Amino acid sequence: MEWFSDLISYLANGVTLSHPLTLGVLFLLGLVSELGFPLLFSIETFLFFISYDHGPLSSQALLMVAMLLAGREVGALILYFIVRIIGSPFLDWLGRRSSWFLKAVEKFKARINKNPTIAVTLVRLTPGLLQVPSITAGVIRLRPASFTAGVALSSLAYDFILILLGYSARFALPHLNAAPRTYLFVGFFLLIGLVWLTLFLCFRRSFRS
């Protein structure tokens, strides 16, 4: 794994304002993830090790969060406006491709208007449902301001979890019989569940019918 650590360190040193190409790649990764392209946990791993090596408030970590946020906002808005323009034909096509995904959209549609920003945030933090809010918001023509606020909140919460895990790994891993990747995966899903539950409990009245 030494080669992997060297690779991460090499990439992290490129996350600076003097390397616009690297920042552009991070922006592009955030964008394509919103469109459904699988990145195999590469963003999460990279941000985890940046925080581990350089600290949570390092320029590398903050720049990566900023570029991923920008890319996610653009990618989510692209999908939002595509669905908003096409409308029902897109949902019909989606239903033929994945009935499960269509059911998730319909379920989310029933509750999104009660507190749209928090609803978008909660669903985006649910594994496997990242594109559901973008599609649903486009179908019902949700105000772009509410939608983009939800994207921003979920993006920052998501990356904060990874930064927290990376920084905590400095102190936890020497005392645990676990590989960094195992620590990342297990800790990530536990903290995602905790954040989701906390947000849901704080705003549960907004989702009552």
Secondary structure in CASP SS format (residue, H / E / C, confidence):
PFRMAT SS
TARGET T0000
AUTHOR 0000-0000-0000
METHOD secondary structure of the structure
MODEL  1
M C 1.00
E H 1.00
W H 1.00
F H 1.00
S H 1.00
D H 1.00
L H 1.00
I H 1.00
S H 1.00
Y H 1.00
L H 1.00
A H 1.00
N H 1.00
G C 1.00
V C 1.00
T C 1.00
L C 1.00
S C 1.00
H C 1.00
P H 1.00
L H 1.00
T H 1.00
L H 1.00
G H 1.00
V H 1.00
L H 1.00
F H 1.00
L H 1.00
L H 1.00
G H 1.00
L H 1.00
V H 1.00
S H 1.00
E H 1.00
L C 1.00
G C 1.00
F C 1.00
P C 1.00
L C 1.00
L C 1.00
F C 1.00
S H 1.00
I H 1.00
E H 1.00
T H 1.00
F H 1.00
L H 1.00
F H 1.00
F H 1.00
I H 1.00
S H 1.00
Y H 1.00
D H 1.00
H H 1.00
G C 1.00
P C 1.00
L C 1.00
S C 1.00
S H 1.00
Q H 1.00
A H 1.00
L H 1.00
L H 1.00
M H 1.00
V H 1.00
A H 1.00
M H 1.00
L H 1.00
L H 1.00
A H 1.00
G H 1.00
R H 1.00
E H 1.00
V H 1.00
G H 1.00
A H 1.00
L H 1.00
I H 1.00
L H 1.00
Y H 1.00
F H 1.00
I H 1.00
V H 1.00
R H 1.00
I H 1.00
I H 1.00
G C 1.00
S H 1.00
P H 1.00
F H 1.00
L H 1.00
D H 1.00
W H 1.00
L H 1.00
G H 1.00
R H 1.00
R H 1.00
S C 1.00
S H 1.00
W H 1.00
F H 1.00
L H 1.00
K H 1.00
A H 1.00
V H 1.00
E H 1.00
K H 1.00
F H 1.00
K H 1.00
A C 1.00
R C 1.00
I C 1.00
N C 1.00
K C 1.00
N C 1.00
P H 1.00
T H 1.00
I H 1.00
A H 1.00
V H 1.00
T H 1.00
L H 1.00
V H 1.00
R H 1.00
L C 1.00
T C 1.00
P C 1.00
G C 1.00
L C 1.00
L C 1.00
Q C 1.00
V H 1.00
P H 1.00
S H 1.00
I H 1.00
T H 1.00
A H 1.00
G H 1.00
V H 1.00
I C 1.00
R C 1.00
L C 1.00
R C 1.00
P H 1.00
A H 1.00
S H 1.00
F H 1.00
T H 1.00
A H 1.00
G H 1.00
V H 1.00
A H 1.00
L H 1.00
S H 1.00
S H 1.00
L H 1.00
A H 1.00
Y H 1.00
D H 1.00
F H 1.00
I H 1.00
L H 1.00
I H 1.00
L H 1.00
L H 1.00
G H 1.00
Y H 1.00
S H 1.00
A H 1.00
R H 1.00
F H 1.00
A H 1.00
L H 1.00
P H 1.00
H H 1.00
L C 1.00
N C 1.00
A C 1.00
A C 1.00
P H 1.00
R H 1.00
T H 1.00
Y H 1.00
L H 1.00
F H 1.00
V H 1.00
G H 1.00
F H 1.00
F H 1.00
L H 1.00
L H 1.00
I H 1.00
G H 1.00
L H 1.00
V H 1.00
W H 1.00
L H 1.00
T H 1.00
L H 1.00
F H 1.00
L H 1.00
C H 1.00
F C 1.00
R H 1.00
R H 1.00
S H 1.00
F H 1.00
R C 1.00
S C 1.00
END
